[in-house]
Amino acid sequence: MNLLEVENLVVRHGAVTALHGISLHVAEGEIVSLIGANGAGKSTLMLSIAGIYVPAAGEIRFQGEVIGGRPAHLIARSGLSLVPEGRHIFPRLTVAENLGLGARARDLSRLPFLLSLFPILEQRRHSPGGLLSGGEQQMLAIARALISRPKLLLLDEPSLGLAPLVTTQIFASLKQLNQQEGLSILLVEQNATKALALADRGIVLATGKIRLEGPASELIRREEVRTAYLG
């Protein structure tokens, strides 16, 4: 069963069309990675699904219900969480306070599991978010998105600016969440090798259109993908 369905999505920024009729889906329990050059429309797509941008045309459905054009906070309450590019934690609030803001109705029952998933956050629990390292802030942003128990996690460039070891730790945690809890993930990632290694399926975006899609294990072997995105 498809958890997320996007059909013929068109998004414009003023006179500029950023997405030209995008169609894709994410099935329950699936990890899908979006790769593409800067300016391909990856972040625009993620922000449109999360309700930050209002589509000019097309349809976005989550769990069978149309969510395109709904306010972002209502989409979040329906079980879809976004970890935006740049993390956007609250730097003056502590780790615990940041996590509390992500919880629905102040339900912190998920907190022990998340602190076990990212042990460094337990150690930094009373530290202001702004004093965390880049990797710690990314873990905090992911944990904040997960505390509300979403069915679908949108991740926009989670490895940006992070050391390779930290990136490996974060991707291992994402795989654990998918395998143990069936969490569905839609991932935008600059590190195409890691993105496709994590994913079940991959989608290549270019200038606001889908150019290639298919099983990640096949995409990673395609010459045009290796040349353009895998170095």
Rosetta blueprint (number, residue, H / E / L):
1 M L
2 N E
3 L E
4 L E
5 E E
6 V E
7 E E
8 N E
9 L E
10 V E
11 V E
12 R E
13 H E
14 G L
15 A L
16 V E
17 T E
18 A E
19 L E
20 H E
21 G E
22 I E
23 S E
24 L E
25 H E
26 V E
27 A E
28 E L
29 G L
30 E L
31 I E
32 V E
33 S E
34 L E
35 I E
36 G L
37 A L
38 N L
39 G L
40 A L
41 G L
42 K H
43 S H
44 T H
45 L H
46 M H
47 L H
48 S H
49 I H
50 A L
51 G L
52 I L
53 Y L
54 V L
55 P L
56 A L
57 A E
58 G E
59 E E
60 I E
61 R E
62 F E
63 Q L
64 G L
65 E E
66 V E
67 I L
68 G L
69 G L
70 R L
71 P L
72 A H
73 H H
74 L H
75 I H
76 A H
77 R H
78 S L
79 G L
80 L E
81 S E
82 L E
83 V E
84 P L
85 E L
86 G L
87 R L
88 H L
89 I L
90 F L
91 P L
92 R L
93 L L
94 T E
95 V H
96 A H
97 E H
98 N H
99 L H
100 G H
101 L H
102 G H
103 A L
104 R H
105 A H
106 R H
107 D L
108 L L
109 S L
110 R L
111 L H
112 P H
113 F H
114 L H
115 L H
116 S H
117 L H
118 F L
119 P H
120 I H
121 L H
122 E H
123 Q H
124 R L
125 R L
126 H L
127 S L
128 P E
129 G H
130 G H
131 L H
132 L L
133 S L
134 G H
135 G H
136 E H
137 Q H
138 Q H
139 M H
140 L H
141 A H
142 I H
143 A H
144 R H
145 A H
146 L H
147 I L
148 S L
149 R L
150 P L
151 K L
152 L E
153 L E
154 L E
155 L E
156 D E
157 E L
158 P L
159 S L
160 L L
161 G L
162 L L
163 A L
164 P H
165 L H
166 V H
167 T H
168 T H
169 Q H
170 I H
171 F H
172 A H
173 S H
174 L H
175 K H
176 Q H
177 L H
178 N H
179 Q H
180 Q H
181 E H
182 G L
183 L L
184 S E
185 I E
186 L E
187 L E
188 V E
189 E L
190 Q L
191 N L
192 A H
193 T H
194 K H
195 A H
196 L H
197 A H
198 L H
199 A L
200 D L
201 R E
202 G E
203 I E
204 V E
205 L E
206 A E
207 T L
208 G L
209 K E
210 I E
211 R E
212 L E
213 E E
214 G E
215 P E
216 A H
217 S H
218 E H
219 L H
220 I L
221 R L
222 R L
223 E H
224 E H
225 V H
226 R H
227 T H
228 A H
229 Y H
230 L L
231 G L
